[in-house]
Amino acid sequence: MTTNSLRIAPANTADFRLLARKRLPQQLFDYIDGGSYQEITLANNLNAFSQLSLRQKILRDVSHIDLSYTLFDNKLNMPLILGPVGLAGCYAQRGEQQALKAANKHNIPFCLSTVGICSIEELQAQTNQEFWFQLYVIKDRSYALNLLKRAKQAGCKTLILTVDLPVLASRYRDVRNGLSASEASSTLLGKLKRGLDIATHPSWLWDVAIKGKPLTFGNLTDAVPNANSLDDFKGWVDNQFDASMTWQDLDWIRDNWSGNLIIKGILDSEDAKEAVRLGADAIVVSNHGGRQLDSASATLDILPEIAKTVNQQCKIIVDGGIRSGLDVVKALALGADTCMLGRAWAYALAANGEKGVNQLLNIFENEMRVAMALTGVTKVSDISKDIIVKK
């Protein structure tokens, strides 16, 4: 990486990634950037988009491109969602607030993670804008119901239920950096390395670690009332992954949530059918961004099969490897109704806060317009597999 590469005016997601890498302590950058084990699934997600070609069509009237899309009776400016990203408030000062403001400016949804730094109530109080909430399948059912109640009271109308964490996969970068508990990270040398990592990033230290306090999981303070740091929450969170949960156990969600329900973590057609049976309004075709099952299929590769199975019985959202507006168009062509961003907006937030996320969304919008114009499509609803070149 050259010095000049770090002084760029960001033109795409890759540029925001470079800027985020410079600004963040290594342990936080790797938490955003990394995947599980050998990171094969992470690479699969990216490669699937790069190997798919678009069919160029010329001399069509493409003078009026309409990116709008209606989801759950809400007209969005474009078919994009800022998906739930844990620890976002560690990437920029009160990062979830900043990301929500950018999403609202572009009239697209923002979803708050259960393990976000900002709480449900903080977002409601500080922004006074509607947002979505994401919930993990956790053992403490009473606390899960408490979170649902708080989300309802804050005006959340859409819930994303993440179901692909019955166990937590190991992320080797986090182990090496000491972000995951390990024998090496608990030694004096390990603690010194982590401290040096933070101290050598003074801009982040002042803006986020000091001015952005408290850096705790805002939604979980009642569950761990004596917690003062993220490490204090770790034991409770790690103990909440429920390996015994089945589809039959999820009926309680519909009994306690009357709003829109999205099931996130679908990579199999039979599971897609079960989500429809449960009454899901949408599913997210997702492998958790390559952070859970390594060697899993790329989400783009499995998308057409799941779209065929669902057959418009619910909306289909896809995430994983989406780094440009062209990627969005490709995903829509293969059967997605809309796309969910994770790493892309996290990079932009870390690089330049709300302004960075705004810049990123402008870039995606422009890329979508060009991709649609040069494939002869003027409306999102007209994007189909016909614009994909069959290999």
VEXFIRO-341442 format. One record per residue (C-alpha): residue number from 1; residue in three letters; x negated, y, z negated. Coordinates in steps of 0.02 Angstrom, whole numbers, plus 32768, in hexadecimal, padded with zeros to 4 digits. Layout:
N
 seq type    x    y    z
 NUM  ALA    X    Y    Z
...
//
This chain:
391
 seq type    x    y    z
   1  MET 8000 8000 8000
   2  THR 7FB4 80A6 8035
   3  THR 7FC2 814B 7FDB
   4  ASN 8020 8194 806E
   5  SER 80A2 810B 8065
   6  LEU 80D2 814B 7FB9
   7  ARG 80ED 81FF 7FF4
   8  ILE 8171 81D3 8074
   9  ALA 821A 8221 808E
  10  PRO 8281 8181 8082
  11  ALA 82CD 8149 8127
  12  ASN 830B 809C 80F6
  13  THR 831E 8021 8066
  14  ALA 826A 7FE8 8077
  15  ASP 822F 809A 8057
  16  PHE 8298 80A7 7FBA
  17  ARG 824C 8002 7F82
  18  LEU 819D 804C 7F93
  19  LEU 81CE 80E6 7F31
  20  ALA 8221 807D 7EA9
  21  ARG 8185 8012 7E9C
  22  LYS 811B 80AD 7E7F
  23  ARG 818E 80FC 7DFD
  24  LEU 81C0 8066 7D93
  25  PRO 8159 8001 7D19
  26  GLN 8128 7F5E 7D6D
  27  GLN 8198 7EF5 7CFD
  28  LEU 8233 7F59 7D2D
  29  PHE 8209 7F5E 7DE6
  30  ASP 81F1 7EA2 7DE9
  31  TYR 8296 7E8B 7D8E
  32  ILE 82EE 7EE4 7E1E
  33  ASP 8282 7E9D 7EA9
  34  GLY 8269 7DE8 7E75
  35  GLY 82CA 7D47 7E81
  36  SER 82C8 7C9E 7E2B
  37  TYR 823A 7C21 7E34
  38  GLN 81E2 7C27 7EDF
  39  GLU 825D 7CAB 7F20
  40  ILE 8290 7C3F 7FB6
  41  THR 8347 7C71 7FAB
  42  LEU 8314 7D28 7FA0
  43  ALA 82B2 7D15 8042
  44  ASN 833F 7CB0 8093
  45  ASN 83B9 7D3F 8078
  46  LEU 8347 7DBC 80CF
  47  ASN 8314 7D47 815C
  48  ALA 83C8 7D1C 8187
  49  PHE 83EB 7DD0 81B8
  50  SER 8349 7DE7 8218
  51  GLN 836B 7D4B 8280
  52  LEU 8418 7D83 82B6
  53  SER 8426 7DEB 8356
  54  LEU 84A9 7E6A 8389
  55  ARG 84F3 7E71 8437
  56  GLN 84DB 7F1D 8486
  57  LYS 856D 7F5D 84EE
  58  ILE 8569 7FFE 8552
  59  LEU 85DC 807D 85A4
  60  ARG 8668 806E 8526
  61  ASP 86B9 8108 84D9
  62  VAL 8665 810B 842F
  63  SER 8677 81C5 8410
  64  HIS 86E2 81A7 8375
  65  ILE 869E 8125 82FB
  66  ASP 870D 80FD 8265
  67  LEU 86B2 80AA 81D4
  68  SER 8745 80B0 815C
  69  TYR 8787 8013 810C
  70  THR 881B 7FF2 8098
  71  LEU 87F9 7F82 8002
  72  PHE 887A 7F63 7F7A
  73  ASP 88E5 7FF2 7FC0
  74  ASN 8852 806B 7FB4
  75  LYS 880D 80B8 8053
  76  LEU 8750 80B6 804B
  77  ASN 86DC 811F 80B5
  78  MET 8680 8081 80E8
  79  PRO 8685 7FC7 80BD
  80  LEU 8602 7FCE 8033
  81  ILE 8601 7FB1 7F77
  82  LEU 857A 7FDA 7EF9
  83  GLY 8575 7F33 7EA1
  84  PRO 854F 7F10 7DE9
  85  VAL 8496 7F21 7DC1
  86  GLY 8457 7EFF 7D12
  87  LEU 83E4 7F7B 7CBB
  88  ALA 840A 8005 7D3A
  89  GLY 83F6 8085 7CB0
  90  CYS 8340 804E 7CA2
  91  TYR 831C 8081 7D56
  92  ALA 8356 8135 7D44
  93  GLN 8397 819E 7CB5
  94  ARG 8445 815A 7C8B
  95  GLY 843B 8106 7D35
  96  GLU 84EC 80C0 7D3B
  97  GLN 8531 8170 7D2B
  98  GLN 84C7 81AD 7DBB
  99  ALA 84F4 811B 7E2B
 100  LEU 85AE 812F 7E07
 101  LYS 85A6 81E7 7E38
 102  ALA 8552 81BA 7EDD
 103  ALA 85D4 8133 7F00
 104  ASN 8661 81AC 7EDD
 105  LYS 8614 822E 7F51
 106  HIS 8617 81AD 7FDD
 107  ASN 86C2 8169 7FAA
 108  ILE 868A 80B5 7F8F
 109  PRO 869B 8049 7EF2
 110  PHE 8619 803B 7E69
 111  CYS 8619 7FA6 7DF3
 112  LEU 85D1 7FB0 7D42
 113  SER 8572 7F17 7D05
 114  THR 8596 7EC8 7C5D
 115  VAL 84DC 7EE1 7C3A
 116  GLY 84D4 7F93 7C77
 117  ILE 8482 8015 7C09
 118  CYS 8518 8089 7C0F
 119  SER 85B7 8049 7BBD
 120  ILE 8665 8045 7C07
 121  GLU 8697 80D5 7B98
 122  GLU 85FF 813D 7BC6
 123  LEU 8625 8131 7C7F
 124  GLN 86DA 815E 7C61
 125  ALA 86AC 81F4 7BF5
 126  GLN 861E 8238 7C5E
 127  THR 8662 8222 7D0E
 128  ASN 871F 8215 7CFA
 129  GLN 8720 81AC 7D99
 130  GLU 8766 80FF 7DB9
 131  PHE 86E9 8070 7DBF
 132  TRP 86E9 7FB2 7DC0
 133  PHE 86AD 7F42 7D33
 134  GLN 8649 7EA0 7D3D
 135  LEU 865A 7E16 7CBB
 136  TYR 85F2 7D79 7CA2
 137  VAL 8643 7CD5 7C70
 138  ILE 860C 7CD7 7BB9
 139  LYS 8627 7C62 7B26
 140  ASP 866C 7CE7 7AB3
 141  ARG 871A 7CEE 7AFE
 142  SER 8756 7D6D 7A80
 143  TYR 86CC 7DE7 7AB0
 144  ALA 86F0 7DCA 7B68
 145  LEU 87A6 7DF8 7B47
 146  ASN 876A 7E91 7AE8
 147  LEU 8705 7EC7 7B81
 148  LEU 879D 7EAE 7BF1
 149  LYS 8807 7F18 7B7C
 150  ARG 8784 7FA3 7B7B
 151  ALA 8778 7F9E 7C39
 152  LYS 8835 7FAE 7C49
 153  GLN 8838 8040 7BD0
 154  ALA 87B2 8096 7C37
 155  GLY 881E 8089 7CD2
 156  CYS 87C1 7FFB 7D29
 157  LYS 8835 7FA4 7DA3
 158  THR 87BA 7F28 7DED
 159  LEU 8759 7E9F 7D93
 160  ILE 86C7 7E3D 7DD9
 161  LEU 86B2 7D97 7D7F
 162  THR 8602 7D53 7D99
 163  VAL 8606 7C94 7D91
 164  ASP 855A 7C5C 7DCD
 165  LEU 84FE 7C66 7D26
 166  PRO 852C 7BC8 7CC6
 167  VAL 8471 7BC1 7CA4
 168  LEU 83ED 7C46 7CC0
 169  ALA 8368 7C20 7D41
 170  SER 82B4 7C4D 7D1F
 171  ARG 826F 7CE5 7D79
 172  TYR 81B4 7CD0 7D7F
 173  ARG 818E 7D89 7D96
 174  ASP 81EA 7DB1 7CF5
 175  VAL 818A 7D29 7C99
 176  ARG 80E2 7D6C 7CD8
 177  ASN 810F 7E20 7CAB
 178  GLY 814F 7DF4 7BFF
 179  LEU 8202 7E2C 7C23
 180  SER 823B 7D7A 7C02
 181  ALA 820C 7D32 7B5A
 182  SER 8171 7CC5 7B64
 183  GLU 80E1 7C96 7AF3
 184  ALA 806C 7D09 7B55
 185  SER 80E1 7D9F 7B4A
 186  SER 80ED 7D93 7A8D
 187  THR 8032 7D9C 7A6F
 188  LEU 7FD9 7E3F 7A46
 189  LEU 7F89 7E3E 7AF3
 190  GLY 8032 7E24 7B45
 191  LYS 807D 7EB5 7AE4
 192  LEU 7FEB 7F24 7B10
 193  LYS 7FFF 7EFD 7BC9
 194  ARG 80B7 7F2A 7BC2
 195  GLY 808F 7FCA 7B66
 196  LEU 8008 7FFA 7BE3
 197  ASP 8080 7FD7 7C72
 198  ILE 80F9 8055 7C29
 199  ALA 8075 80D5 7BF7
 200  THR 802E 80DB 7CA9
 201  HIS 80D8 8114 7CEB
 202  PRO 80ED 81BA 7C8E
 203  SER 8176 81FF 7CFF
 204  TRP 81E4 8168 7CDD
 205  LEU 81B3 8168 7C25
 206  TRP 81EB 821C 7C0A
 207  ASP 8284 821D 7C7A
 208  VAL 82CD 8172 7C51
 209  ALA 827F 8124 7BB7
 210  ILE 8283 81C5 7B50
 211  LYS 8309 8237 7B9B
 212  GLY 8377 81A5 7BCF
 213  LYS 838A 8156 7B24
 214  PRO 83D7 80E9 7AE5
 215  LEU 8396 805E 7B57
 216  THR 840B 7FD8 7B14
 217  PHE 849B 7F76 7B5F
 218  GLY 8526 7FF2 7B42
 219  ASN 85B3 7F75 7B59
 220  LEU 856C 7EFC 7AD9
 221  THR 8547 7F6D 7A44
 222  ASP 85DC 7F28 79E3
 223  ALA 85A1 7E77 7A01
 224  VAL 84F0 7E9C 79C1
 225  PRO 850E 7F2F 794B
 226  ASN 845D 7F39 7905
 227  ALA 8406 7F3A 79AE
 228  ASN 838C 7FC7 79D2
 229  SER 833B 7F88 7A72
 230  LEU 835E 7F16 7B05
 231  ASP 82FA 7E8C 7AB2
 232  ASP 8374 7E8F 7A20
 233  PHE 8402 7E61 7A97
 234  LYS 83A5 7DD4 7AEC
 235  GLY 83CE 7D4A 7A70
 236  TRP 8489 7D6F 7A77
 237  VAL 848E 7D7D 7B35
 238  ASP 8428 7CDF 7B52
 239  ASN 849C 7C7F 7ADF
 240  GLN 8538 7CB5 7B3E
 241  PHE 851C 7C57 7BE1
 242  ASP 85A1 7BCE 7BE1
 243  ALA 856D 7B30 7C3C
 244  SER 8610 7AD9 7C0D
 245  MET 8684 7B53 7C67
 246  THR 86EC 7B0C 7CF7
 247  TRP 876B 7B51 7D72
 248  GLN 87F7 7B14 7D01
 249  ASP 87B0 7B7D 7C74
 250  LEU 87C0 7C1D 7CD9
 251  ASP 887D 7C28 7CD9
 252  TRP 886F 7C96 7C3E
 253  ILE 8824 7D1D 7CAB
 254  ARG 88C4 7D2F 7D10
 255  ASP 8929 7D2A 7C6F
 256  ASN 88C7 7DBE 7C2B
 257  TRP 889F 7E25 7CC5
 258  SER 892B 7E6E 7D2E
 259  GLY 88BC 7ED2 7DA3
 260  ASN 8859 7E9D 7E3B
 261  LEU 87EF 7E02 7E18
 262  ILE 8750 7DDC 7E79
 263  ILE 86F0 7D39 7E60
 264  LYS 8636 7D50 7E7F
 265  GLY 85BE 7CC2 7EA2
 266  ILE 8614 7C5D 7F2B
 267  LEU 85A3 7BF7 7F9E
 268  ASP 8611 7B61 7FC1
 269  SER 86B6 7B4E 801F
 270  GLU 8705 7AE3 7F98
 271  ASP 86DB 7B67 7F17
 272  ALA 8728 7BEA 7F88
 273  LYS 87C9 7B84 7F89
 274  GLU 87C7 7B7C 7ECB
 275  ALA 87B3 7C39 7EC1
 276  VAL 884B 7C4E 7F30
 277  ARG 88AC 7BD3 7EC1
 278  LEU 887C 7C39 7E29
 279  GLY 88CB 7CD0 7E7B
 280  ALA 882E 7D30 7EA5
 281  ASP 884D 7DCB 7F0D
 282  ALA 879D 7DBF 7F53
 283  ILE 8702 7D54 7F4A
 284  VAL 864C 7D85 7F56
 285  VAL 85E5 7D0F 7FC0
 286  SER 8548 7D1C 7F57
 287  ASN 84AF 7CBD 7F1B
 288  HIS 848C 7D41 7E97
 289  GLY 8410 7D96 7F08
 290  GLY 839D 7CFF 7F04
 291  ARG 838F 7D0D 7E46
 292  GLN 83E0 7C67 7E17
 293  LEU 83DA 7BC9 7E85
 294  ASP 8339 7BCC 7EE9
 295  SER 8341 7B78 7F95
 296  ALA 83FA 7BA3 7FA3
 297  SER 8446 7BD5 8049
 298  ALA 843E 7C89 8081
 299  THR 84E6 7CDB 8064
 300  LEU 84EF 7D12 811A
 301  ASP 84D7 7C5D 8154
 302  ILE 8565 7C1A 80E8
 303  LEU 85DA 7CAD 8107
 304  PRO 8631 7C70 81A8
 305  GLU 865F 7BC9 815B
 306  ILE 86A8 7C1A 80C1
 307  ALA 8706 7C9B 8128
 308  LYS 8754 7C0E 818C
 309  THR 8785 7BB2 80ED
 310  VAL 87D1 7C4A 8098
 311  ASN 8830 7C78 8136
 312  GLN 885F 7D26 80F9
 313  GLN 88AD 7CE7 8057
 314  CYS 883F 7D62 7FFA
 315  LYS 87BD 7DE5 8024
 316  ILE 870A 7DAE 8042
 317  ILE 8678 7E15 8002
 318  VAL 85C5 7DE3 8023
 319  ASP 8522 7E13 7FD0
 320  GLY 846C 7DDB 7FDB
 321  GLY 83E9 7E21 8051
 322  ILE 844C 7EB8 808D
 323  ARG 83CE 7F41 80AD
 324  SER 841B 7FAA 8139
 325  GLY 84BA 7FE0 818F
 326  LEU 848F 7F67 821A
 327  ASP 8492 7EDA 819A
 328  VAL 853F 7F13 8165
 329  VAL 857D 7F0A 8218
 330  LYS 8534 7E5B 822C
 331  ALA 8589 7E20 818D
 332  LEU 8631 7E67 81C3
 333  ALA 861E 7E12 826B
 334  LEU 860A 7D69 8215
 335  GLY 86A6 7D79 81AB
 336  ALA 8687 7DED 8118
 337  ASP 8708 7E73 80F1
 338  THR 8689 7EE0 8098
 339  CYS 85D8 7ED7 8053
 340  MET 858F 7EED 7FA6
 341  LEU 84E6 7F3E 7F89
 342  GLY 8474 7F13 7EF7
 343  ARG 83B9 7F29 7F0C
 344  ALA 83CC 7FAE 7F92
 345  TRP 8425 802A 7F21
 346  ALA 83B8 7FFA 7E8C
 347  TYR 831B 8026 7EF0
 348  ALA 8367 80CD 7F22
 349  LEU 839D 80F4 7E70
 350  ALA 82F0 80CD 7E2D
 351  ALA 82A0 8137 7EB6
 352  ASN 8308 81D4 7EA1
 353  GLY 83A2 81BC 7E35
 354  GLU 844C 81F4 7E75
 355  LYS 83FA 8251 7F05
 356  GLY 83A2 81B2 7F3C
 357  VAL 8444 814D 7F3C
 358  ASN 8499 81D7 7FA0
 359  GLN 840A 81D4 801E
 360  LEU 8415 8117 802C
 361  LEU 84D0 8119 804B
 362  ASN 84BB 819F 80D1
 363  ILE 843A 8131 8125
 364  PHE 84AE 8099 8120
 365  GLU 853B 8100 8168
 366  ASN 84D0 8140 81F8
 367  GLU 848C 8092 821C
 368  MET 853C 804A 8221
 369  ARG 8575 80D1 829A
 370  VAL 84E6 80AE 8311
 371  ALA 84FB 7FF0 8306
 372  MET 85B5 7FFD 8329
 373  ALA 859F 8079 83B8
 374  LEU 851C 800F 840F
 375  THR 8583 7F71 83FE
 376  GLY 861C 7FC8 8444
 377  VAL 8684 7FC8 83A4
 378  THR 86DC 8062 835F
 379  LYS 8739 801D 82C7
 380  VAL 8703 7FAC 8239
 381  SER 879A 7F3E 8258
 382  ASP 875D 7F1C 8309
 383  ILE 86B4 7ED8 82D4
 384  SER 86B4 7E1F 82FF
 385  LYS 8641 7D8F 832A
 386  ASP 8648 7DC9 83DF
 387  ILE 85BF 7E47 83B8
 388  ILE 854B 7DBC 837E
 389  VAL 84D7 7D6D 83FD
 390  LYS 84E5 7CB0 83F3
 391  LYS 843C 7C5A 83ED
//
